[in-house]
Amino acid sequence: MKKRILFIATGGTIASEVTELGLKPGISAEGLLRAVPAIRELCDVECLQLYSLDSTDIGPEHWLGMARAIRENYEGFDGFVLSHGTDTMAYSAAALSYLIQGSAKPIILTGAQKPIGFDTTDSRVNLLDSFICACSGDMHGVMIVFNGRVILGTRARKTHSKSFDAFSSINYPHIADVRDGRVTQYIVPGFERKPRFFSELDCRVSLLKLIPGADTAQLLFLMERSDALVIESFGVGGLPRGLHEAVHLAAREGKLIVMSTQVQNEGSDLAVYGTGRPLSEDPLILEAYDMTTEAAVTKLMWLLPISRSQAKAARLFYTPVNHDILAAR
């Protein structure tokens, strides 16, 4: 019996057409499927045109809309495939990993670097691979399928702006490969009998990417307008001495501060250097360790509506969701 898959379209390059103003989404979910007839031979598909947006314009309200659409249709389908623009796909995949936890059914995001109407495009392969994964029976939870790789939703990052090999799995192996219509799976994500859905996000989360010469005024500006702040520091982590007092004070005043690193691989370790150790010894300051920035930001958005208690927020932040964090204190 064929699997029933809901195809949720949100726009992106995959659905774009050439206009006088450049590429803009304009092809419907049905139009995408017509370009890959093998998909309807593989499974029974229903389409939901949720958005038609460049992913640059997709944010928390749209993540909630995607989660809501999956929740409303969860019992009626065996899996879900979402077409999405590549630029913010890693953020959407991470956000959905927190909004829909423990799903036994696959929730797959995919897209393309070239529109489906182009002669040289990765659209058709990525779409077909995504439906193959959705029908495999061994995929669970939120993931990205792109260029033959299957990457957990909390571990994906766009690492190439133009080439078809757009996404990498950061600090964690990709969980499967798709080649010649077959899935070779290395890791089976955990799942629960019933998924847990969440319906709130706190958008007052900011990101400060440190540069040499960053001053306290920049830090205070973001803290005044945010409930939580992720600070991308240098190397394994640390802060210029002039910023320490402001960060400790903000944490004591109830702001959630997460120290992260700009370095893509291997994560942070604040305790190594003198510029970081005082931060690692402050129980009110959190550390991202091997988490991606995309996961750290969206996890904060998810946990803030659950609890404003710093102690509970810390427990939630350090509790792994979809393998988003491996090394925590």
For each residue, the residues with C-beta under 8 A, 3 or more apart:
1:
2: 42 43 44 135
3: 43 44 78 79 134 135
4: 43 44 45 46 76 77 78
5: 43 44 45 46 77 78 79 80 81 131 134 135
6: 45 46 47 48 70 73 76 77 79 80 81
7: 29 32 33 45 46 47 48 80 81 82 83
8: 29 48 50 66 69 70 80 81 82 83
9: 15 28 29 32 47 48 49 50 51 52 82 83
10: 50 51 52 53 55 58 62 66 82 83 84 85
11: 15 16 25 51 52 53 54 55 58 83 84 85
12: 15 16 25 53 54 55 83 84 85 86 89 111 112
13: 16 23 85 86 111 112 113 114 115
14: 27 32 83 85 110 111 112 115 116 123 126 127
15: 9 11 12 25 26 27 28 31 32 52 83 115 116
16: 11 12 13 23 24 25 26 27 54 115
17: 23 24 25 26 27 115 117
18: 22 23 115
19: 22 23 24 26
20:
21: 24
22: 18 19
23: 13 16 17 18 19 115
24: 16 17 19 21 54
25: 11 12 15 16 17 52 53 54 85
26: 15 16 17 19 52
27: 14 15 16 17 31 32 115 116 117
28: 9 15 31 32 47 49 52
29: 7 8 9 32 33 47 48 49 83
30: 33 34 47
31: 15 27 28 34 35 116
32: 7 9 14 15 27 28 29 35 36 83 116 123 127
33: 7 29 30 36 37 39 40 45 47
34: 30 31 37
35: 31 32 116 117 123 124 127
36: 32 33 39 124 127 128
37: 33 34 40 41
38: 41 42 128
39: 33 36 42 43 45 127 128 131
40: 33 37 43 44 45
41: 37 38
42: 2 38 39 128 131 132 135
43: 2 3 4 5 39 40 131 134 135
44: 2 3 4 5 40
45: 4 5 6 7 33 39 40 131
46: 4 5 6 7 77
47: 6 7 9 28 29 30 33
48: 6 7 8 9 29 69 73
49: 9 28 29 52
50: 8 9 10 65 66 69
51: 9 10 11 58 62 65
52: 9 10 11 15 25 26 28 49
53: 10 11 12 25 57 58 62 85
54: 11 12 16 24 25 57 58 85 87
55: 10 11 12 58 84 85 86 87 88 89 92 111
56: 85 87 88
57: 53 54
58: 10 11 51 53 54 55 62 63 84 85 88 92
59: 62 63 88 203
60: 63 64 95 201 203 301
61: 64 65
62: 10 51 53 58 59 65 66 92
63: 58 59 60 66 67 92 95 96 99 201 298
64: 60 61 67 68 99 199 200 201
65: 50 51 61 62 68 69
66: 8 10 50 62 63 69 70 82 92 96
67: 63 64 70 71 96 99 100 197 198 199
68: 64 65 71 72 199
69: 8 48 50 65 66 72 73
70: 6 8 66 67 73 74 80 96 100 107
71: 67 68 74 100 197
72: 68 69
73: 6 48 69 70 76 77 80
74: 70 71 77 103 105 195
75:
76: 4 6 73
77: 4 5 6 46 73 74 80 105
78: 3 4 5 105 134 135
79: 3 5 6 105 106 107 108 134 135 139
80: 5 6 7 8 70 73 77 105 106 107 108 134
81: 5 6 7 8 108 109 110 127 130 131 134
82: 7 8 9 10 66 92 107 108 109 110
83: 7 8 9 10 11 12 14 15 29 32 109 110 111 127
84: 10 11 12 55 58 88 89 92 109 110 111
85: 10 11 12 13 14 25 53 54 55 56 58 88 89 111
86: 12 13 55 89 111 112 113 146 158 166 167
87: 54 55 56 158
88: 55 56 58 59 84 85 91 92
89: 12 55 84 85 86 92 93 109 111 144 156 158 167
90: 93 94 144 156 157 158 167 292 294
91: 88 94 95 294 297 298
92: 55 58 62 63 66 82 84 88 89 95 96 109
93: 89 90 96 97 109 142 143 144 153 154 156 294
94: 90 91 97 98 153 154 156 292 294 295 297 298 299 324
95: 60 63 91 92 98 99 201 298 301 302
96: 63 66 67 70 92 93 99 100 107 109 142 153
97: 93 94 100 101 141 142 152 153 154 295 298 321 322 324
98: 94 95 101 198 298 299 301 302 303 321
99: 63 64 67 95 96 197 198 199 201 302
100: 67 70 71 96 97 103 107 141 142 195 196 197 198
101: 97 98 192 195 196 198 321 322
102: 141 190 191 192 194 195 196
103: 74 100 106 107 140 141 142 191 192 195
104: 140 191 192 193 195
105: 74 77 78 79 80 140 195
106: 79 80 103 133 134 136 139 140 141 143
107: 70 79 80 82 96 100 103 141 142 143 153
108: 79 80 81 82 130 133 134 139 142 143 144 145
109: 81 82 83 84 89 92 93 96 142 143 144 145 153
110: 14 81 82 83 84 126 127 129 130 144 145 146
111: 12 13 14 55 83 84 85 86 89 126 146
112: 12 13 14 86 115 116 121 122 123 126
113: 13 86 122 162 163 164 166
114: 13 118 120 121 122 123
115: 13 14 15 16 17 18 23 27 112 118 121 123
116: 14 15 27 31 32 35 112 121 123 124 127
117: 17 27 35 121
118: 114 115 121 123
119:
120: 114
121: 112 114 115 116 117 118 124
122: 112 113 114 125 126 147 164
123: 14 32 35 112 114 115 116 118 126 127
124: 35 36 116 121 127 128
125: 122 128 129 147 148
126: 14 110 111 112 122 123 129 130 145 146 147
127: 14 32 35 36 39 81 83 110 116 123 124 130 131
128: 36 38 39 42 124 125 131 132 181
129: 110 125 126 132 133 145 148 178
130: 81 108 110 126 127 133 134 145
131: 5 39 42 43 45 81 127 128 134 135
132: 42 128 129 135 136 178 181 182 183
133: 106 108 129 130 136 139 143 145 150 176 178 183
134: 3 5 43 78 79 80 81 106 108 130 131 139
135: 2 3 5 42 43 78 79 131 132
136: 106 132 133 139 183 185
137:
138: 183 185 188
139: 79 106 108 133 134 136 143 150 176 183 185 189
140: 103 104 105 106 188 189 190 191
141: 97 100 102 103 106 107 152 153 189 190 191 322
142: 93 96 97 100 103 107 108 109 152 153 154 322
143: 93 106 107 108 109 133 139 150 151 152 153 175 189
144: 89 90 93 108 109 110 150 151 153 156 167
145: 108 109 110 126 129 130 133 149 150 151 178
146: 86 110 111 126 149 151 166 167
147: 122 125 126 164 165 166 167
148: 125 129 177 178 179
149: 145 146 167 169 174 176 177 178
150: 133 139 143 144 145 174 175 176 177 178 183 185
151: 143 144 145 146 155 156 167 168 169 174 175
152: 97 141 142 143 155 156 169 172 174 175 189 322 323 324
153: 93 94 96 97 107 109 141 142 143 144 156 322
154: 93 94 97 142 291 292 294 295 321 322 323 324
155: 151 152 169 170 171 172 292 295 323 324
156: 89 90 93 94 144 151 152 153 167 168 169 170 292 294
157: 90 167 168 170 264 292 294
158: 86 87 89 90 161 166 167
159: 166 167 168 264
160: 163 165 166
161: 158 166
162: 113
163: 113 160 166
164: 113 122 147
165: 147 160
166: 86 113 146 147 158 159 160 161 163
167: 86 89 90 144 146 147 149 151 156 157 158 159
168: 151 156 157 159
169: 149 151 152 155 156 172 173 174
170: 155 156 157 264 265 290 292
171: 155 265 266 267 290 291 292 326
172: 152 155 169 290 323 326
173: 169 186 187
174: 149 150 151 152 169 177 186
175: 143 150 151 152 185 186 187 188 189
176: 133 139 149 150 183 184 185 186 187
177: 148 149 150 174 183 184
178: 129 132 133 145 148 149 150 181 182 183 184
179: 148 182 184
180:
181: 128 132 178
182: 132 178 179
183: 132 133 136 138 139 150 176 177 178
184: 176 177 178 179
185: 136 138 139 150 175 176 188
186: 173 174 175 176
187: 173 175 176
188: 138 140 175 185
189: 139 140 141 143 152 175 322 323
190: 102 140 141
191: 102 103 104 140 141 195
192: 101 102 103 104 195 196
193: 104
194: 102
195: 74 100 101 102 103 104 105 191 192
196: 100 101 102 192
197: 67 71 99 100
198: 67 98 99 100 101 302 306
199: 64 67 68 99
200: 64 305
201: 60 63 64 95 99 298 301 302 305
202: 205 227 228 300 301 304 305
203: 59 60 301
204: 225 226 227 228 304
205: 202 226 227 228 229 230 297 300 301 304
206: 222 223 225 226 228 229 230
207: 229 230 231 232 293 297
208: 214 218 219 222 229 230 231 232
209: 232 262
210: 214 231 232 233 234 239 240 262
211: 214
212:
213:
214: 208 210 211 218 219 240 243
215: 218 219 242 243
216: 219 220 242 243 246
217: 220 221
218: 208 214 215 221 222
219: 208 214 215 216 222 223 229 231 243 246 247 250
220: 216 217 223 224 246
221: 217 218 224 225
222: 206 208 218 219 225 226 229
223: 206 219 220 226 229 246 250 255
224: 220 221
225: 204 206 221 222
226: 204 205 206 222 223 229 255
227: 202 204 205 255 256 304
228: 202 204 205 206 255 256 257 258 300 304
229: 205 206 207 208 219 222 223 226 250 255 256 257 258
230: 205 206 207 208 258 260 288 293 296 297 300
231: 207 208 210 219 239 247 257 258 259 260
232: 207 208 209 210 260 261 262 293
233: 210 237 238 239 259 260 261 262 268 276
234: 210 237 238 261 262 263
235: 238 261 263 273
236: 261 263 267 268 269 270 272 273 276
237: 233 234 259 260 261 268 269 270 272 273 276 279 280 287
238: 233 234 235 270 273 274 275 276 279
239: 210 231 233 243 244 247 259 275 276 279
240: 210 214 243 275
241: 244 275
242: 215 216
243: 214 215 216 219 239 240 246 247
244: 239 241 247 248 278 279
245: 248 249
246: 216 219 220 223 243 249 250
247: 219 231 239 243 244 250 251 257 279 285
248: 244 245 251 252 278 282 284 285
249: 245 246 252 253
250: 219 223 229 246 247 253 255 257
251: 247 248 254 255 256 257 282 284 285 310
252: 248 249 284
253: 249 250
254: 251 308 310
255: 223 226 227 228 229 250 251
256: 227 228 229 251 286 300 304 310 313 317
257: 228 229 231 247 250 251 284 285 286
258: 228 229 230 231 285 286 287 288 296 300 317
259: 231 233 237 239 268 270 276 279 285 286 287 288
260: 230 231 232 233 237 268 287 288 291 293 296
261: 232 233 234 235 236 237 267 268 288
262: 209 210 232 233 234
263: 234 235 236 266
264: 157 159 170
265: 170 171
266: 171 263 290
267: 171 236 261 288 289 290 291 327
268: 233 236 237 259 260 261 287 288 289
269: 236 237 272 276 289
270: 236 237 238 259 276 277 279 280 287
271: 276 277 280 281
272: 236 237 269 276 277
273: 235 236 237 238 276 277
274: 238 277 278
275: 238 239 240 241
276: 233 236 237 238 239 259 269 270 271 272 273 279 280
277: 270 271 272 273 274 280 281
278: 244 248 274 281 282
279: 237 238 239 244 247 259 270 276 282 285 287
280: 237 270 271 276 277 285 287 329
281: 271 277 278
282: 248 251 278 279 285
283: 314
284: 248 251 252 257 310
285: 247 248 251 257 258 259 279 280 282
286: 256 257 258 259 314 317 318
287: 237 258 259 260 268 270 279 280 328 329
288: 230 258 259 260 261 267 268 291 293 296 325
289: 267 268 269 325 326 327 328
290: 170 171 172 266 267 325 326 327
291: 154 171 260 267 288 295 296 299 324 325
292: 90 94 154 155 156 157 170 171 295 296 324
293: 207 230 232 260 288 296 297
294: 90 91 93 94 154 156 157 297 298
295: 94 97 154 155 291 292 298 299 324 325
296: 230 258 260 288 291 292 293 299 300
297: 91 94 205 207 230 293 294 300 301
298: 63 91 94 95 97 98 201 294 295 301 302
299: 94 98 291 295 296 302 303 316 317 321 324
300: 202 205 228 230 256 258 296 297 303 304 317
301: 60 95 98 201 202 203 205 297 298 304
302: 95 98 99 198 201 298 299 305 306
303: 98 299 300 306 307 313 316 317
304: 202 204 205 227 228 256 300 301 307 308 313
305: 200 201 202 302
306: 198 302 303 312 316
307: 303 304 312 313 316
308: 254 304 313
309: 312 313
310: 251 254 256 284 313 314
311: 314 315
312: 306 307 309 315 316
313: 256 303 304 307 308 309 310 316 317
314: 283 286 310 311 317 318
315: 311 312 318 319
316: 299 303 306 307 312 313 319
317: 256 258 286 299 300 303 313 314
318: 286 314 315 325 328 329
319: 315 316
320: 323 324 325 326
321: 97 98 101 154 299 324
322: 97 101 141 142 152 153 154 189
323: 152 154 155 172 189 320 326
324: 94 97 152 154 155 291 292 295 299 320 321
325: 288 289 290 291 295 318 320 328
326: 171 172 289 290 320 323
327: 267 289 290
328: 287 289 318 325
329: 280 287 318
